[in-house]
Each structure stands twice: as C-alpha cells, then as structure tokens.
Amino acid sequence: MAAFIKFLCVLLVVSLVGKGNCQCGLSNVSINQSKTGEVVQQKPVWNVTITNNCACSQSDLTLSCNGFQTVKPVDSSILSKSGNECLVNNGVIVGPFSSVTFTYAWDTSFPFQTLSSTVNCS
C-alpha cells in the first residue's frame, strides 16, 4: 500500500510540474520602455525591451501598434508593422527568459500591447 501511495505522490508532482511549464502565454511577456537620453529630430528616443518571462520559448509574437509612429527607423527584423499589428523578431522564437530590444523616436512612449504568440514547450 505504501508503494502505491508513493507512486500517486510522484505522479501528482510530475503532473503539476509539467502543467506549470505549459501555462505560459501573453501574461508572461513584459514590455518595458525608457528614454535613452538621445534626441532625433527634436523627439526623444525610447528604448523598448520585450521579455519572455516564461520557461518555454514563444514565437510569432505580435503586438498592437495601431498609430505607432517614429522618426527613427526600426530594424524590420526586430519589429515589422503590418496594418495595426507588429510582428516581433520576424516571428522567430524568443527564448525562455530572453529579451528583444529596439529603439524608436517620438514625442511620447507608445502603449504597445501583446496580441498573440505561440508557446513552444518541449
């Protein structure tokens, strides 16, 4: 009987650990912005850091960027705008606990919001 209870405990722990790894999603993506101190065409430059705070990688990460403007070009392999959405990192995987950064220049910071991603747990 003791062996059976031990087996059930191990099974419960394994199922909880596995479930925890796959609970990643948009809430695990953080977007932080700060002024760099630089100015381009009389507009402050903003540094944006998008971080995947998940133990699993995420790909095809899209942000809402309706109305996003900049006088400083953004590398399109990092952030590419299509309509009202922006694709991060060309849709390529953002690794666990990894970040992608870019800068832009505008009067105020832009309120980027995460729209979607694909969680890649192994």
A tleap script that builds the chain and sets N, CA, C and O, in Angstrom:
source leaprc.protein.ff14SB
mol = sequence {
  NMET ALA ALA PHE ILE LYS PHE LEU CYS VAL
  LEU LEU VAL VAL SER LEU VAL GLY LYS GLY
  ASN CYS GLN CYS GLY LEU SER ASN VAL SER
  ILE ASN GLN SER LYS THR GLY GLU VAL VAL
  GLN GLN LYS PRO VAL TRP ASN VAL THR ILE
  THR ASN ASN CYS ALA CYS SER GLN SER ASP
  LEU THR LEU SER CYS ASN GLY PHE GLN THR
  VAL LYS PRO VAL ASP SER SER ILE LEU SER
  LYS SER GLY ASN GLU CYS LEU VAL ASN ASN
  GLY VAL ILE VAL GLY PRO PHE SER SER VAL
  THR PHE THR TYR ALA TRP ASP THR SER PHE
  PRO PHE GLN THR LEU SER SER THR VAL ASN
  CYS CSER
}
set mol.1.N position { 0.818 -1.190 0.000 }
set mol.1.CA position { 0.000 0.000 0.000 }
set mol.1.C position { 0.871 1.268 0.000 }
set mol.1.O position { 0.554 2.252 -0.669 }
set mol.2.N position { 1.974 1.222 0.764 }
set mol.2.CA position { 2.864 2.377 0.833 }
set mol.2.C position { 3.471 2.683 -0.531 }
set mol.2.O position { 3.630 3.847 -0.898 }
set mol.3.N position { 3.805 1.645 -1.274 }
set mol.3.CA position { 4.372 1.839 -2.611 }
set mol.3.C position { 3.359 2.506 -3.532 }
set mol.3.O position { 3.727 3.347 -4.352 }
set mol.4.N position { 2.087 2.140 -3.405 }
set mol.4.CA position { 1.033 2.720 -4.226 }
set mol.4.C position { 0.859 4.205 -3.907 }
set mol.4.O position { 0.715 5.018 -4.819 }
set mol.5.N position { 0.871 4.566 -2.625 }
set mol.5.CA position { 0.735 5.966 -2.219 }
set mol.5.C position { 1.940 6.775 -2.702 }
set mol.5.O position { 1.788 7.906 -3.163 }
set mol.6.N position { 3.129 6.195 -2.595 }
set mol.6.CA position { 4.336 6.868 -3.080 }
set mol.6.C position { 4.231 7.110 -4.589 }
set mol.6.O position { 4.586 8.184 -5.073 }
set mol.7.N position { 3.746 6.112 -5.326 }
set mol.7.CA position { 3.569 6.242 -6.768 }
set mol.7.C position { 2.589 7.371 -7.089 }
set mol.7.O position { 2.840 8.165 -7.996 }
set mol.8.N position { 1.480 7.451 -6.356 }
set mol.8.CA position { 0.499 8.513 -6.583 }
set mol.8.C position { 1.094 9.893 -6.296 }
set mol.8.O position { 0.822 10.851 -7.020 }
set mol.9.N position { 1.905 9.993 -5.241 }
set mol.9.CA position { 2.555 11.269 -4.919 }
set mol.9.C position { 3.510 11.692 -6.028 }
set mol.9.O position { 3.524 12.857 -6.427 }
set mol.10.N position { 4.295 10.766 -6.520 }
set mol.10.CA position { 5.232 11.061 -7.607 }
set mol.10.C position { 4.463 11.478 -8.856 }
set mol.10.O position { 4.834 12.448 -9.518 }
set mol.11.N position { 3.413 10.765 -9.175 }
set mol.11.CA position { 2.583 11.082 -10.335 }
set mol.11.C position { 1.983 12.481 -10.210 }
set mol.11.O position { 1.949 13.228 -11.188 }
set mol.12.N position { 1.511 12.841 -9.019 }
set mol.12.CA position { 0.935 14.161 -8.791 }
set mol.12.C position { 1.985 15.256 -8.985 }
set mol.12.O position { 1.714 16.261 -9.643 }
set mol.13.N position { 3.164 15.074 -8.425 }
set mol.13.CA position { 4.234 16.065 -8.560 }
set mol.13.C position { 4.632 16.238 -10.029 }
set mol.13.O position { 4.774 17.364 -10.506 }
set mol.14.N position { 4.809 15.133 -10.739 }
set mol.14.CA position { 5.187 15.196 -12.158 }
set mol.14.C position { 4.110 15.908 -12.970 }
set mol.14.O position { 4.434 16.709 -13.847 }
set mol.15.N position { 2.852 15.635 -12.698 }
set mol.15.CA position { 1.783 16.279 -13.465 }
set mol.15.C position { 1.728 17.771 -13.170 }
set mol.15.O position { 1.461 18.560 -14.076 }
set mol.16.N position { 1.972 18.181 -11.923 }
set mol.16.CA position { 1.968 19.606 -11.594 }
set mol.16.C position { 3.144 20.334 -12.221 }
set mol.16.O position { 2.990 21.456 -12.704 }
set mol.17.N position { 4.310 19.716 -12.219 }
set mol.17.CA position { 5.492 20.324 -12.829 }
set mol.17.C position { 5.275 20.479 -14.327 }
set mol.17.O position { 5.549 21.545 -14.878 }
set mol.18.N position { 4.796 19.454 -14.986 }
set mol.18.CA position { 4.538 19.515 -16.424 }
set mol.18.C position { 3.496 20.545 -16.767 }
set mol.18.O position { 3.631 21.263 -17.758 }
set mol.19.N position { 2.453 20.628 -15.958 }
set mol.19.CA position { 1.396 21.593 -16.202 }
set mol.19.C position { 1.896 23.016 -16.031 }
set mol.19.O position { 1.502 23.905 -16.786 }
set mol.20.N position { 2.756 23.243 -15.054 }
set mol.20.CA position { 3.301 24.581 -14.811 }
set mol.20.C position { 4.095 25.094 -15.988 }
set mol.20.O position { 4.034 26.287 -16.286 }
set mol.21.N position { 4.842 24.239 -16.674 }
set mol.21.CA position { 5.649 24.658 -17.809 }
set mol.21.C position { 4.811 25.075 -18.999 }
set mol.21.O position { 5.261 25.875 -19.820 }
set mol.22.N position { 3.611 24.552 -19.110 }
set mol.22.CA position { 2.778 24.845 -20.277 }
set mol.22.C position { 1.745 25.926 -19.999 }
set mol.22.O position { 0.849 26.149 -20.814 }
set mol.23.N position { 1.854 26.586 -18.885 }
set mol.23.CA position { 0.903 27.638 -18.544 }
set mol.23.C position { 1.379 29.007 -19.012 }
set mol.23.O position { 0.906 30.033 -18.522 }
set mol.24.N position { 2.294 29.027 -19.939 }
set mol.24.CA position { 2.817 30.292 -20.442 }
set mol.24.C position { 1.869 30.897 -21.462 }
set mol.24.O position { 1.106 30.197 -22.128 }
set mol.25.N position { 1.937 32.194 -21.562 }
set mol.25.CA position { 1.111 32.887 -22.541 }
set mol.25.C position { 1.457 34.360 -22.578 }
set mol.25.O position { 2.563 34.758 -22.213 }
set mol.26.N position { 0.517 35.160 -23.017 }
set mol.26.CA position { 0.759 36.591 -23.168 }
set mol.26.C position { 1.066 37.277 -21.842 }
set mol.26.O position { 1.781 38.278 -21.807 }
set mol.27.N position { 0.523 36.737 -20.752 }
set mol.27.CA position { 0.792 37.351 -19.447 }
set mol.27.C position { 2.258 37.198 -19.044 }
set mol.27.O position { 2.723 37.877 -18.128 }
set mol.28.N position { 2.989 36.311 -19.723 }
set mol.28.CA position { 4.409 36.120 -19.436 }
set mol.28.C position { 5.311 37.004 -20.293 }
set mol.28.O position { 6.536 36.910 -20.207 }
set mol.29.N position { 4.723 37.845 -21.106 }
set mol.29.CA position { 5.502 38.770 -21.941 }
set mol.29.C position { 5.398 40.155 -21.321 }
set mol.29.O position { 4.302 40.685 -21.137 }
set mol.30.N position { 6.547 40.734 -21.001 }
set mol.30.CA position { 6.544 42.093 -20.454 }
set mol.30.C position { 7.175 43.055 -21.462 }
set mol.30.O position { 8.096 42.697 -22.196 }
set mol.31.N position { 6.661 44.267 -21.479 }
set mol.31.CA position { 7.169 45.306 -22.364 }
set mol.31.C position { 7.529 46.503 -21.496 }
set mol.31.O position { 6.668 47.093 -20.843 }
set mol.32.N position { 8.809 46.853 -21.495 }
set mol.32.CA position { 9.286 47.985 -20.711 }
set mol.32.C position { 9.924 49.015 -21.630 }
set mol.32.O position { 10.623 48.667 -22.582 }
set mol.33.N position { 9.677 50.283 -21.337 }
set mol.33.CA position { 10.221 51.368 -22.141 }
set mol.33.C position { 10.878 52.413 -21.250 }
set mol.33.O position { 10.441 52.670 -20.128 }
set mol.34.N position { 11.930 53.002 -21.778 }
set mol.34.CA position { 12.595 54.092 -21.067 }
set mol.34.C position { 13.262 55.008 -22.086 }
set mol.34.O position { 13.636 54.574 -23.175 }
set mol.35.N position { 13.406 56.274 -21.721 }
set mol.35.CA position { 14.101 57.230 -22.578 }
set mol.35.C position { 15.591 56.935 -22.537 }
set mol.35.O position { 16.146 56.609 -21.488 }
set mol.36.N position { 16.232 57.054 -23.701 }
set mol.36.CA position { 17.677 56.809 -23.765 }
set mol.36.C position { 18.488 58.057 -23.458 }
set mol.36.O position { 19.666 57.965 -23.113 }
set mol.37.N position { 17.868 59.220 -23.581 }
set mol.37.CA position { 18.594 60.481 -23.435 }
set mol.37.C position { 18.981 61.072 -24.783 }
set mol.37.O position { 19.367 62.238 -24.866 }
set mol.38.N position { 18.878 60.265 -25.844 }
set mol.38.CA position { 19.151 60.761 -27.199 }
set mol.38.C position { 17.926 61.498 -27.731 }
set mol.38.O position { 16.810 61.320 -27.244 }
set mol.39.N position { 18.166 62.329 -28.742 }
set mol.39.CA position { 17.086 63.053 -29.411 }
set mol.39.C position { 17.310 62.940 -30.908 }
set mol.39.O position { 18.430 63.119 -31.387 }
set mol.40.N position { 16.248 62.644 -31.652 }
set mol.40.CA position { 16.285 62.585 -33.115 }
set mol.40.C position { 15.155 63.480 -33.625 }
set mol.40.O position { 13.991 63.272 -33.285 }
set mol.41.N position { 15.497 64.454 -34.423 }
set mol.41.CA position { 14.529 65.406 -34.975 }
set mol.41.C position { 13.648 65.995 -33.867 }
set mol.41.O position { 12.425 66.049 -33.993 }
set mol.42.N position { 14.277 66.423 -32.810 }
set mol.42.CA position { 13.622 67.036 -31.651 }
set mol.42.C position { 12.659 66.090 -30.907 }
set mol.42.O position { 11.784 66.544 -30.169 }
set mol.43.N position { 12.824 64.816 -31.101 }
set mol.43.CA position { 11.972 63.843 -30.409 }
set mol.43.C position { 12.853 62.907 -29.584 }
set mol.43.O position { 13.907 62.475 -30.050 }
set mol.44.N position { 12.423 62.593 -28.361 }
set mol.44.CA position { 13.223 61.697 -27.525 }
set mol.44.C position { 13.244 60.276 -28.093 }
set mol.44.O position { 12.274 59.820 -28.699 }
set mol.45.N position { 14.356 59.594 -27.886 }
set mol.45.CA position { 14.490 58.200 -28.312 }
set mol.45.C position { 14.093 57.305 -27.140 }
set mol.45.O position { 14.528 57.501 -26.006 }
set mol.46.N position { 13.259 56.324 -27.449 }
set mol.46.CA position { 12.753 55.369 -26.461 }
set mol.46.C position { 13.373 54.004 -26.705 }
set mol.46.O position { 13.432 53.537 -27.842 }
set mol.47.N position { 13.829 53.374 -25.653 }
set mol.47.CA position { 14.339 52.007 -25.712 }
set mol.47.C position { 13.224 51.074 -25.244 }
set mol.47.O position { 12.657 51.268 -24.169 }
set mol.48.N position { 12.913 50.064 -26.051 }
set mol.48.CA position { 11.863 49.110 -25.725 }
set mol.48.C position { 12.502 47.739 -25.507 }
set mol.48.O position { 13.293 47.276 -26.328 }
set mol.49.N position { 12.154 47.104 -24.406 }
set mol.49.CA position { 12.607 45.745 -24.129 }
set mol.49.C position { 11.387 44.861 -23.966 }
set mol.49.O position { 10.553 45.081 -23.088 }
set mol.50.N position { 11.295 43.854 -24.830 }
set mol.50.CA position { 10.208 42.878 -24.772 }
set mol.50.C position { 10.815 41.594 -24.225 }
set mol.50.O position { 11.727 41.029 -24.829 }
set mol.51.N position { 10.314 41.133 -23.086 }
set mol.51.CA position { 10.900 39.985 -22.400 }
set mol.51.C position { 9.902 38.844 -22.292 }
set mol.51.O position { 8.746 39.040 -21.918 }
set mol.52.N position { 10.370 37.657 -22.627 }
set mol.52.CA position { 9.598 36.432 -22.437 }
set mol.52.C position { 9.951 35.897 -21.050 }
set mol.52.O position { 11.023 35.321 -20.862 }
set mol.53.N position { 9.061 36.083 -20.086 }
set mol.53.CA position { 9.282 35.649 -18.706 }
set mol.53.C position { 8.706 34.257 -18.478 }
set mol.53.O position { 8.013 34.018 -17.489 }
set mol.54.N position { 8.991 33.357 -19.382 }
set mol.54.CA position { 8.421 32.017 -19.357 }
set mol.54.C position { 9.529 30.990 -19.525 }
set mol.54.O position { 10.558 31.267 -20.141 }
set mol.55.N position { 9.312 29.804 -18.973 }
set mol.55.CA position { 10.293 28.716 -19.114 }
set mol.55.C position { 10.247 28.090 -20.502 }
set mol.55.O position { 11.110 27.286 -20.854 }
set mol.56.N position { 9.245 28.457 -21.284 }
set mol.56.CA position { 9.122 27.960 -22.660 }
set mol.56.C position { 9.392 29.119 -23.619 }
set mol.56.O position { 9.195 30.282 -23.270 }
set mol.57.N position { 9.840 28.794 -24.816 }
set mol.57.CA position { 10.039 29.839 -25.816 }
set mol.57.C position { 8.687 30.250 -26.396 }
set mol.57.O position { 7.709 29.507 -26.311 }
set mol.58.N position { 8.648 31.445 -26.986 }
set mol.58.CA position { 7.440 31.924 -27.648 }
set mol.58.C position { 7.832 32.460 -29.024 }
set mol.58.O position { 8.841 33.148 -29.178 }
set mol.59.N position { 7.019 32.131 -30.005 }
set mol.59.CA position { 7.269 32.599 -31.366 }
set mol.59.C position { 6.010 33.287 -31.896 }
set mol.59.O position { 4.969 33.303 -31.239 }
set mol.60.N position { 6.129 33.849 -33.085 }
set mol.60.CA position { 5.009 34.557 -33.722 }
set mol.60.C position { 4.367 35.569 -32.779 }
set mol.60.O position { 3.144 35.706 -32.729 }
set mol.61.N position { 5.210 36.268 -32.038 }
set mol.61.CA position { 4.737 37.259 -31.066 }
set mol.61.C position { 4.302 38.517 -31.800 }
set mol.61.O position { 5.088 39.118 -32.534 }
set mol.62.N position { 3.053 38.915 -31.603 }
set mol.62.CA position { 2.536 40.123 -32.238 }
set mol.62.C position { 2.089 41.121 -31.182 }
set mol.62.O position { 1.621 40.752 -30.104 }
set mol.63.N position { 2.247 42.395 -31.523 }
set mol.63.CA position { 1.845 43.491 -30.654 }
set mol.63.C position { 0.826 44.352 -31.371 }
set mol.63.O position { 0.816 44.432 -32.599 }
set mol.64.N position { -0.027 44.992 -30.600 }
set mol.64.CA position { -0.909 46.006 -31.151 }
set mol.64.C position { -0.074 47.263 -31.347 }
set mol.64.O position { 0.555 47.750 -30.407 }
set mol.65.N position { -0.068 47.785 -32.567 }
set mol.65.CA position { 0.706 49.013 -32.804 }
set mol.65.C position { -0.064 49.976 -33.693 }
set mol.65.O position { 0.521 50.668 -34.527 }
set mol.66.N position { -1.383 50.018 -33.508 }
set mol.66.CA position { -2.226 50.952 -34.234 }
set mol.66.C position { -1.866 52.380 -33.826 }
set mol.66.O position { -2.027 52.753 -32.664 }
set mol.67.N position { -1.384 53.171 -34.770 }
set mol.67.CA position { -0.999 54.546 -34.502 }
set mol.67.C position { 0.465 54.730 -34.143 }
set mol.67.O position { 0.901 55.850 -33.875 }
set mol.68.N position { 1.232 53.641 -34.135 }
set mol.68.CA position { 2.659 53.748 -33.809 }
set mol.68.C position { 3.374 54.577 -34.870 }
set mol.68.O position { 3.213 54.349 -36.069 }
set mol.69.N position { 4.174 55.553 -34.402 }
set mol.69.CA position { 4.947 56.405 -35.296 }
set mol.69.C position { 6.357 56.560 -34.752 }
set mol.69.O position { 6.578 56.494 -33.543 }
set mol.70.N position { 7.299 56.765 -35.644 }
set mol.70.CA position { 8.669 57.022 -35.259 }
set mol.70.C position { 9.377 57.805 -36.356 }
set mol.70.O position { 9.111 57.619 -37.543 }
set mol.71.N position { 10.278 58.681 -35.940 }
set mol.71.CA position { 11.105 59.393 -36.918 }
set mol.71.C position { 12.458 58.714 -37.049 }
set mol.71.O position { 13.281 59.116 -37.871 }
set mol.72.N position { 12.689 57.695 -36.247 }
set mol.72.CA position { 13.933 56.912 -36.300 }
set mol.72.C position { 13.549 55.515 -36.780 }
set mol.72.O position { 12.758 54.845 -36.116 }
set mol.73.N position { 14.078 55.057 -37.904 }
set mol.73.CA position { 13.703 53.738 -38.421 }
set mol.73.C position { 13.994 52.616 -37.409 }
set mol.73.O position { 14.998 52.628 -36.697 }
set mol.74.N position { 13.071 51.657 -37.385 }
set mol.74.CA position { 13.232 50.467 -36.546 }
set mol.74.C position { 13.614 49.312 -37.464 }
set mol.74.O position { 13.007 49.129 -38.520 }
set mol.75.N position { 14.603 48.545 -37.073 }
set mol.75.CA position { 15.031 47.374 -37.842 }
set mol.75.C position { 13.831 46.445 -38.024 }
set mol.75.O position { 13.278 45.942 -37.047 }
set mol.76.N position { 13.430 46.218 -39.281 }
set mol.76.CA position { 12.230 45.416 -39.554 }
set mol.76.C position { 12.382 43.948 -39.171 }
set mol.76.O position { 11.382 43.234 -39.089 }
set mol.77.N position { 13.605 43.481 -38.936 }
set mol.77.CA position { 13.758 42.099 -38.463 }
set mol.77.C position { 13.439 42.005 -36.970 }
set mol.77.O position { 13.223 40.911 -36.449 }
set mol.78.N position { 13.409 43.141 -36.286 }
set mol.78.CA position { 13.072 43.179 -34.863 }
set mol.78.C position { 11.597 43.515 -34.669 }
set mol.78.O position { 10.921 42.895 -33.847 }
set mol.79.N position { 11.093 44.498 -35.425 }
set mol.79.CA position { 9.693 44.906 -35.328 }
set mol.79.C position { 9.214 45.310 -36.711 }
set mol.79.O position { 9.667 46.306 -37.274 }
set mol.80.N position { 8.294 44.527 -37.250 }
set mol.80.CA position { 7.750 44.858 -38.573 }
set mol.80.C position { 6.255 45.117 -38.449 }
set mol.80.O position { 5.505 44.302 -37.910 }
set mol.81.N position { 5.842 46.276 -38.964 }
set mol.81.CA position { 4.447 46.704 -38.874 }
set mol.81.C position { 3.679 46.272 -40.110 }
set mol.81.O position { 4.137 46.429 -41.242 }
set mol.82.N position { 2.497 45.722 -39.861 }
set mol.82.CA position { 1.588 45.353 -40.944 }
set mol.82.C position { 0.181 45.708 -40.480 }
set mol.82.O position { -0.396 45.024 -39.634 }
set mol.83.N position { -0.363 46.780 -41.040 }
set mol.83.CA position { -1.673 47.245 -40.579 }
set mol.83.C position { -1.572 47.755 -39.150 }
set mol.83.O position { -0.752 48.622 -38.847 }
set mol.84.N position { -2.412 47.211 -38.274 }
set mol.84.CA position { -2.442 47.629 -36.873 }
set mol.84.C position { -1.638 46.712 -35.963 }
set mol.84.O position { -1.674 46.858 -34.741 }
set mol.85.N position { -0.905 45.757 -36.560 }
set mol.85.CA position { -0.137 44.804 -35.769 }
set mol.85.C position { 1.341 44.878 -36.114 }
set mol.85.O position { 1.724 45.233 -37.229 }
set mol.86.N position { 2.158 44.534 -35.130 }
set mol.86.CA position { 3.604 44.462 -35.338 }
set mol.86.C position { 4.082 43.063 -34.974 }
set mol.86.O position { 3.718 42.522 -33.930 }
set mol.87.N position { 4.897 42.487 -35.842 }
set mol.87.CA position { 5.491 41.180 -35.598 }
set mol.87.C position { 6.863 41.393 -34.972 }
set mol.87.O position { 7.670 42.171 -35.481 }
set mol.88.N position { 7.123 40.707 -33.877 }
set mol.88.CA position { 8.376 40.838 -33.138 }
set mol.88.C position { 9.361 39.770 -33.599 }
set mol.88.O position { 8.996 38.601 -33.731 }
set mol.89.N position { 10.594 40.164 -33.840 }
set mol.89.CA position { 11.688 39.229 -34.138 }
set mol.89.C position { 11.415 38.366 -35.371 }
set mol.89.O position { 11.813 37.202 -35.417 }
set mol.90.N position { 10.739 38.935 -36.364 }
set mol.90.CA position { 10.378 38.203 -37.594 }
set mol.90.C position { 9.575 36.939 -37.316 }
set mol.90.O position { 9.538 36.037 -38.153 }
set mol.91.N position { 8.933 36.863 -36.157 }
set mol.91.CA position { 8.165 35.677 -35.789 }
set mol.91.C position { 9.017 34.542 -35.247 }
set mol.91.O position { 8.497 33.499 -34.852 }
set mol.92.N position { 10.335 34.751 -35.229 }
set mol.92.CA position { 11.271 33.728 -34.749 }
set mol.92.C position { 11.167 33.637 -33.227 }
set mol.92.O position { 10.755 34.584 -32.557 }
set mol.93.N position { 11.543 32.504 -32.711 }
set mol.93.CA position { 11.454 32.215 -31.277 }
set mol.93.C position { 12.166 33.268 -30.432 }
set mol.93.O position { 13.287 33.682 -30.729 }
set mol.94.N position { 11.478 33.687 -29.368 }
set mol.94.CA position { 12.091 34.452 -28.288 }
set mol.94.C position { 12.260 33.431 -27.166 }
set mol.94.O position { 11.275 32.944 -26.610 }
set mol.95.N position { 13.490 33.117 -26.842 }
set mol.95.CA position { 13.791 32.041 -25.908 }
set mol.95.C position { 13.278 32.279 -24.499 }
set mol.95.O position { 12.867 33.386 -24.151 }
set mol.96.N position { 13.308 31.225 -23.692 }
set mol.96.CA position { 12.891 31.357 -22.295 }
set mol.96.C position { 13.723 32.429 -21.581 }
set mol.96.O position { 14.951 32.434 -21.662 }
set mol.97.N position { 13.041 33.322 -20.893 }
set mol.97.CA position { 13.671 34.385 -20.110 }
set mol.97.C position { 14.634 35.240 -20.952 }
set mol.97.O position { 15.631 35.753 -20.444 }
set mol.98.N position { 14.317 35.379 -22.231 }
set mol.98.CA position { 15.127 36.182 -23.159 }
set mol.98.C position { 14.378 37.450 -23.540 }
set mol.98.O position { 13.165 37.559 -23.356 }
set mol.99.N position { 15.134 38.406 -24.076 }
set mol.99.CA position { 14.556 39.696 -24.447 }
set mol.99.C position { 14.922 40.088 -25.869 }
set mol.99.O position { 15.927 39.642 -26.424 }
set mol.100.N position { 14.082 40.929 -26.436 }
set mol.100.CA position { 14.320 41.561 -27.728 }
set mol.100.C position { 14.222 43.059 -27.469 }
set mol.100.O position { 13.304 43.515 -26.788 }
set mol.101.N position { 15.164 43.823 -28.010 }
set mol.101.CA position { 15.137 45.272 -27.781 }
set mol.101.C position { 15.184 46.038 -29.097 }
set mol.101.O position { 15.735 45.561 -30.089 }
set mol.102.N position { 14.604 47.219 -29.088 }
set mol.102.CA position { 14.696 48.135 -30.219 }
set mol.102.C position { 14.483 49.550 -29.698 }
set mol.102.O position { 14.034 49.751 -28.570 }
set mol.103.N position { 14.809 50.519 -30.531 }
set mol.103.CA position { 14.591 51.922 -30.173 }
set mol.103.C position { 13.753 52.600 -31.248 }
set mol.103.O position { 13.755 52.199 -32.412 }
set mol.104.N position { 13.045 53.628 -30.829 }
set mol.104.CA position { 12.291 54.476 -31.757 }
set mol.104.C position { 12.281 55.882 -31.190 }
set mol.104.O position { 12.611 56.084 -30.021 }
set mol.105.N position { 11.910 56.848 -32.000 }
set mol.105.CA position { 11.876 58.242 -31.552 }
set mol.105.C position { 10.510 58.847 -31.830 }
set mol.105.O position { 10.044 58.891 -32.969 }
set mol.106.N position { 9.879 59.314 -30.749 }
set mol.106.CA position { 8.607 60.016 -30.873 }
set mol.106.C position { 8.391 60.847 -29.620 }
set mol.106.O position { 9.096 60.673 -28.626 }
set mol.107.N position { 7.422 61.748 -29.662 }
set mol.107.CA position { 7.197 62.667 -28.541 }
set mol.107.C position { 6.901 61.942 -27.228 }
set mol.107.O position { 7.400 62.326 -26.170 }
set mol.108.N position { 6.094 60.905 -27.308 }
set mol.108.CA position { 5.716 60.151 -26.108 }
set mol.108.C position { 5.937 58.661 -26.357 }
set mol.108.O position { 6.044 58.224 -27.503 }
set mol.109.N position { 6.004 57.899 -25.290 }
set mol.109.CA position { 6.137 56.450 -25.462 }
set mol.109.C position { 4.831 55.900 -26.021 }
set mol.109.O position { 3.756 56.448 -25.781 }
set mol.110.N position { 4.943 54.809 -26.768 }
set mol.110.CA position { 3.765 54.195 -27.383 }
set mol.110.C position { 3.289 53.036 -26.500 }
set mol.110.O position { 4.110 52.255 -26.019 }
set mol.111.N position { 1.978 52.916 -26.282 }
set mol.111.CA position { 1.457 51.856 -25.404 }
set mol.111.C position { 1.320 50.493 -26.122 }
set mol.111.O position { 0.209 50.039 -26.398 }
set mol.112.N position { 2.454 49.861 -26.412 }
set mol.112.CA position { 2.408 48.544 -27.046 }
set mol.112.C position { 1.664 47.552 -26.147 }
set mol.112.O position { 1.821 47.573 -24.926 }
set mol.113.N position { 0.858 46.689 -26.758 }
set mol.113.CA position { 0.150 45.632 -26.035 }
set mol.113.C position { 0.363 44.316 -26.786 }
set mol.113.O position { 0.342 44.291 -28.017 }
set mol.114.N position { 0.564 43.239 -26.054 }
set mol.114.CA position { 0.700 41.934 -26.702 }
set mol.114.C position { -0.660 41.467 -27.213 }
set mol.114.O position { -1.681 41.612 -26.541 }
set mol.115.N position { -0.643 40.901 -28.420 }
set mol.115.CA position { -1.881 40.399 -29.033 }
set mol.115.C position { -1.906 38.874 -29.091 }
set mol.115.O position { -2.914 38.249 -28.760 }
set mol.116.N position { -0.781 38.279 -29.518 }
set mol.116.CA position { -0.775 36.828 -29.674 }
set mol.116.C position { 0.662 36.304 -29.713 }
set mol.116.O position { 1.614 37.041 -29.970 }
set mol.117.N position { 0.776 35.010 -29.450 }
set mol.117.CA position { 2.058 34.319 -29.576 }
set mol.117.C position { 1.781 32.824 -29.633 }
set mol.117.O position { 0.680 32.366 -29.326 }
set mol.118.N position { 2.797 32.079 -30.031 }
set mol.118.CA position { 2.730 30.624 -29.993 }
set mol.118.C position { 3.731 30.148 -28.951 }
set mol.118.O position { 4.926 30.427 -29.049 }
set mol.119.N position { 3.229 29.424 -27.951 }
set mol.119.CA position { 4.102 28.905 -26.902 }
set mol.119.C position { 4.709 27.602 -27.380 }
set mol.119.O position { 4.004 26.725 -27.880 }
set mol.120.N position { 6.026 27.478 -27.225 }
set mol.120.CA position { 6.750 26.300 -27.693 }
set mol.120.C position { 7.405 25.585 -26.520 }
set mol.120.O position { 8.563 25.846 -26.195 }
set mol.121.N position { 6.662 24.681 -25.887 }
set mol.121.CA position { 7.217 23.893 -24.789 }
set mol.121.C position { 7.673 22.542 -25.328 }
set mol.121.O position { 7.007 21.934 -26.166 }
set mol.122.N position { 8.818 22.085 -24.834 }
set mol.122.CA position { 9.283 20.775 -25.301 }
set mol.122.C position { 9.050 19.714 -24.261 }
set mol.122.O position { 9.380 18.549 -24.483 }
savepdb mol mol.pdb
quit
